[in-house]
Amino acid sequence: MKKTVTWILIADGTQARVLENTGPGKGLRQWRGWISPSTR
């Protein structure tokens, strides 16, 4: 079976975060490969 990855973008006018889920029962974790410009 092919691995399913779901990315979720949470953003407002000042910041953004990308979360990922790598499968059933794995929960959400913050994806560190991208950082919002406002958090630098």
N, C-alpha and C positions, 0 to 999 in steps of 0.2 A: 504494500500500500504506500502511496506517495505521502510524504510528510506535508502537513498543512501548517502554514504559519499565517497568523492574522495580526496585522499591525493596526493600532488605534491611535489616531492623532487627537490630542486634547489641546485646544488653543483658545486664547482670547486676544484682546488687543495688545497685550504686553509680553506674553510668554507662550511657549508651546512645549509639549512633551510627546514623545512617541513611546507607546507601550507595545509589547508583543506577547502573543500567546502561541506556544509551539505545539499545542495539542490538548485534548481533553484531560482535565485534572491537573494541568501544569500551572494554572493561575496566570496572572499578568506580571510582567517585569519590565522595568524601564529600559528602553533600548539606548545604549551608550554610544552608538555609532554616529549620533547626530546631536548637536547641542544648539538650542535656540540662541540666536544672536543676542537676545536681551540677558542671557545668563552668563555671558563671557566676561 
